Amino acid sequence: MPDTGSGPLSITAAAALLTTLCGAALLSRRRRER
């Protein structure tokens, strides 16, 4: 089992996770504002 940083797959997964978290935060903020 390779550790993080062993290929673009881990990087892509991390980017997708960050994007999902950011999107969720923005959605929750918009819902709270309304």
C-alpha positions, 0 to 999 in steps of 0.5 A: 500500500503506497503512502500519500504522494505516490501518484496523481490519484491521491492528489485528485482524491484530496482535491475532490474532498476539498471541493466537496467540503467547500461546496457543502460549507457554501450551501449551508451558509446560503441556507442559513442566510435565507 
